[in-house]
Amino acid sequence: MLRIPARVLAVILFLSAQAALAEGHGAQEGVAPDAALKMLRDGNQRYATSAVNPRHYRAERPKLTKGQKPYAIVLSCADSRVPPEIVFDESLGRLFVIRVAGNVAGPGEIASIEYAAEHVGARLLLVLGHASCGGVAAAMSPEDPTPNLAALLKEIRPAVDTARAKGVDKDHLAAEAVKENVRLQLKNVTERSELLKKMAAEGHVGTAGAVYDLASGKVEWLAP
């Protein structure tokens, strides 16, 4: 019988473990976009009606040390009132969340989305705006308090212009601008990423847009 030295066996086992962890990267197939969207819809329904699932974080954590397989990517605002995992009644390792003021799709955010779609296997991208968004409100003003904020507001102002062009009355302009900003950021994601544009065209990644209502906890799903 062939006897393998302990040191060599340890190396073989280590390399095998690394290969197992890397398995699926690049061409990984996750939950189909339509199924992922339904899971988000169902999760928000549970949250809004206070019928959330029980969580077992302590038991889940050790399993996630070996890798992650989130079924959806959520680009959302950094607003503290809009935590996607809670809004969609999800647990650890289920959503790949990217949060930034105004849910803008800048280079860093798009790079994160590319990673989640190509290497982690998430097949649905959701851009999630919310009512009373401070980023959108700031973009409705011509003032730019700091250079960094100016760069961020520049990403949102075309959505404000689109909302204004619709002739929406003053009382509803901010809400309409929030919706238009969701649509704009979805558009920017694919226009600024050849990888994501290709994956979307081939059906590997689906997209959706939605707006979260702070008072009711319900998500309004937007038409393309």
N, C-alpha and C positions, 0 to 999 in steps of 0.2 A: 504494500500500500504506500502511495506517495505521501511523504510527510513534509508539510510546509512549515518552515521556521515561523515562530510566533511573530517576529517582527514583520516578516513579509505578509503574513496573514492579516496583521493589523492594518497594513497599508492597503491591501486589497479591500478589506471591509470599509475602510475610510472612503476610498474612491467609489465604491459601490453606493455608499450612502449619499455622496455628493451627486452622483448621477441620478439617483432617485429623486433628490430634491430639485434637480434641474429639469426633470422630465416634464415635457409639455410646454416648455418655454419656446417662444417664437411662433409655433403653429398650434398652440393650445386652443381647444374648442370648449367654450364654457356654455352657460345657459343661453338658449336662443334669445334674441332681442325681444320678441313678443312675449315669451314666457317671463323674462326678466321684468318687463314692464308690468305684467300682471302681478308679479310678486310685490313690486313697489306700490301698486294701486291697493292691493289687499292689505299691505302693511299699514298704509296711511289710514285706510278705513278702520283698522283695529285701533290705531292710535287715537283717531278723532272720536271714536265711540268708547274709549276707555276699556277696550277688550284686548289689551296687549298680552303677548305671550310671556310666560315666566322666563327669566334669564338665569343661566348657570355659568357665570363668568369664570369662577374658580375652576370648574371642570373643563371649560373650553380653552383656557389659556395654554395649557401644556400642548394641546393638539396643534395649535397655531404656530408653535415654534418651528415646525417642520416646513412651513410654507403657507401661502394664502391663495385662495381661489374665489375672490369676490365676483358676484354675478353682474354687478353694475358699477359704473363710474358716475359719481355725482359731483358736478361743479356747482358749488353753492356759495352764497354770500357768507362772509365771516361773522355776520351778526350773531350775537350770543343767544338770540331767541330762536335760531333756526338750526338745530343740530340734526343733520340728516338721519343718523342712526336711530334717533328717538322718533322723528317725524314719520319714518317708515317702519317703525317697530322692528328694527333689526339688531343683531348682536355683533360680536367681534368677528372680523374677517369676512364679512358679507358684502360690505360696500367699500369701494375705493373712493374716498372723499377728498376733494380738493376745495379748500375754502379761501376766498379772497373777497375783499370789499367790492360790492357790485357784481359779483360772480363774473368777472371779466376773463376773457380767454387771451391772456398775454403769453409770451414765450415760455415762461416757467410753468404755467398752468397747462399749456398745450403739450409740452414735453412730458409732463406727468400723465396726461391722458394717453399719449402715445405709448408710454411704458406700460400702463395698465391694460391697454388694448392688445398690444403686440406680445408682451412678455408674461403678463399675469392671466390673460385670457378673458377679461371682462368684455362682454359683447354689446352692452347698452351704455350709451352716454346720456345722462340726464343733466340739463342745465336748469337749476332751481333758483328762481327769483323769489321775492317775498314782498308782501305789503309793507308800506312805510319804509322802504329801503333808503337808508341814509346816503348811499352812494349815488343813487338815481336822483335824490333830492338835491344833492350837491351839484350834480351835472346840470340841473335845471337853472343853476345860477351861473353867471359869467365869471364869477370870482374864482381864483386859483390860489388858495392860501400858501401852498408850498409847491416846489417843483415836482416832487414825487406824486403829490395828489393831482397835480395838473396832468401828469402822464396817465394816471388812472382814469380821471374824468374824461380825457380825450377819447378813451375807448367806449364810453357810455353816451356821450353827447349826440352821436348820429342817431341813436335810438330815441332820444328826446326830440330831435328834429323830425323824425318820422311820425311820432305821436302828435306833435303840433301840426304837422301837415295834414293830418286827418281831420282837423277842425274840432277836436275834442274840447269840451268846455273845461274851464279852469278847475272845477271841483273834481274832475275825473282824469285830468291830464297826468298826474303822477302815477296813478294806477295803470294807465295805458302805456306810459313810458317804461314801467317795470316789465310789462309784457313784451314790448318791442325790444327791450334790452336782452331778454331771454332769447328771442328770435335772432337778434344780431350776434350774440355770442355763439350760438349754435352755428351760424353761418361762418363766423370767423374761424372756428375750430377747423372746419374742413378746407376753407380757402387758404389758410395759413399752414396747412400740413398736408403735404403730398401723400404721406403714409396713411393718414386718416381718411383722406379723400378716396384713396384706392380701396381701403378696407370697407368704406361705406358703399362704394360703387359695386363691390363684389359681394355685398350682403354679409360681411363678417362682423360689421358693427352697425347697430341701429342708433338713432338719436331721438330724443324727446325733450320737450320743454314744459315747464310747469311753474306755477306761482303758489307759494304757501301763504295761507291766511293766518295771521298771528292770533286772532280772536277765536276762530273756530277750530284751528288745527287741521283744517282740510286743505288738500292740494287741488288746485284747479289745473287740469291738463289742457295745454294749448294745442290748437290745430297748427300744422306746419306752416 
